[in-house]
Amino acid sequence: MLTAGAIKEKARELGFDLCGIAPASDHPELKFFREWLDRGYAGDMAYLNRSAERRADVRNVIPAARTVIVTATIYNTDRPYSTECKDPARAHIARYAWGDDYHDVIGGRMEQLLDWMRATAAEPFDARAYVDTGPVQERVYAQYAGIGWIGKNTCVINPEKGSWIFLAEIICSLDLECDRPAFDQCGTCTLCIEACPTKAIVAPGVLDSTRCISYLTIEQRGDIPAEFREAIGTHVYGCDICQEVCPWNATPPVSGDPAWQPRPAWDGVTVDDLAARTDDELRVAMRKSAMRRTKVAGLRRNLGR
C-alpha cells in the first residue's frame, strides 16, 4: 500500500534528506506572487509572468491534484563560506553551483521516486515531478509540508538542516496524510537584510530580484548596471551572503554526496585564475553544471574581462 510513511522512507533511500507532504490547497501565501510580479521584481525573467496563472495554484497544473510531496537535499560541503574568506582576489561562486547540475541529479532521483510510487500504488494516479523549473511556488508548499519556513531572506530554513537545501516536488492526485506546516522562527533577527550588499531584500521575505547579486550575475541580460558593480565585487556567479550570515546556518550539516563537492575548476579560485582560462576550458568546466545558465559570455562579463 502506498502511504505517506512509505513515500518518505523511499525518499530517504534515494538520498533525500527531508520529505514532507502538503495539501494542494489555496494557501494564502500563494497570492503574493502576483503582487511581486506587478512590482517589477522579476526583472527580465519573463517566463515568470508567462507562467503566473499556473503558478498561482498547483491545481492549474494538475486539476486533480490533492497533495504535493516536497523533498529537500542538503548541498552544503566542507569548504569555507565566502564571508570567511579574507582573500580579496577570491572568485565567489554560489555554493549550489560548485558541483553537478542539481536539475539533472535531483531530477533523476525524483523520477525514481515517482516510478516507484506508480509501481507501488494499487491504482493509477496523476502526477508530475519538478526540480526548480516547474510552474510551482515550491517554497510555499515546502512550508506547508513541514520542510521549513520561508525566512526573511526568502530561503526555506529548516531548524536542523539550515537553508543549504535543494527543493523538489511531486504534484499528485493521491490523497495522502499531510504534515503540519513549519512555523516562522526568524524572530527579530534581520542579519540577512542588513548584510545584503545591494539592499535587495526590501522587506522581510520580499526580494527585489533586479537588485540581487544572483540575478545580476546570472539572469541579467546585457551589461550589469554601474550602480551595482562595486557591491558585486568578486561575485562571479550568484551570491550566498544572506544565507551565510543566517544563525540557522551557524553549524549546518555537511553532505558527502559526490554530486555536490566543488569541482576543481571552481574550488578556491581567484578572479585572475578564471579570467586566464580559455573559453574552451571554461566551457568544459561548465559541462553538466548549473553554471551553464550564464554561459561563457556571461561569466566573462561577470569577471570584468
C-alpha positions, 0 to 999 in steps of 0.5 A: 500500500502506498502511504505517506510513511512509505513515500518518505522512507523511499525518499530517504533511500534515494538520498533525500534528506527531508520529505514532507507532504502538503495539501494542494490547497489555496494557501494564502501565501500563494497570492503574493506572487502576483503582487511581486510580479506587478512590482517589477521584481522579476526583472527580465525573467519573463517566463515568470509572468508567462507562467503566473496563472499556473503558478498561482495554484498547483491545481492549474497544473494538475486539476486533480491534484490533492497533495504535493510531496516536497523533498529537500537535499542538503548541498552544503560541503566542507569548504569555507563560506565566502564571508570567511574568506579574507582573500580579496582576489577570491572568485565567489561562486554560489555554493549550489553551483560548485558541483553537478547540475542539481536539475539533472541529479535531483531530477533523476532521483525524483523520477525514481521516486515517482516510478516507484510510487506508480509501481507501488500504488494499487491504482493509477494516479496523476502526477508530475515531478519538478526540480526548480523549473516547474510552474510551482511556488515550491517554497510555499508548499515546502512550508506547508509540508513541514520542510521549513519556513520561508525566512526573511531572506526568502530561503526555506530554513529548516531548524536542523538542516539550515537553508543549504537545501535543494527543493523538489516536488511531486504534484499528485492526485493521491490523497495522502496524510499531510504534515503540519506546516513549519512555523516562522522562527526568524524572530527579530533577527534581520542579519540577512537584510542588513548584510545584503550588499545591494539592499535587495531584500526590501522587506522581510521575505520580499526580494527585489530580484533586479537588485540581487547579486544572483540575478545580476550575475546570472539572469541579467541580460546585457551589461550589469548596471554601474550602480551595482558593480562595486557591491558585486565585487568578486561575485562571479556567479550568484551570491550566498551572503544572506544565507551565510550570515543566517544563525540557522546556518551557524553549524549546518550539516555537511553532505558527502554526496559526490554530486555536490563537492566543488569541482576543481575548476571552481574550488578556491579560485581567484578572479585572475585564475578564471579570467586566464582560462580559455573559453574552451576550458571554461566551457568544459568546466561548465559541462553538466553544471548549473553554471551553464545558465550564464554561459561563457559570455556571461561569466566573462562579463561577470569577471570584468574581462 
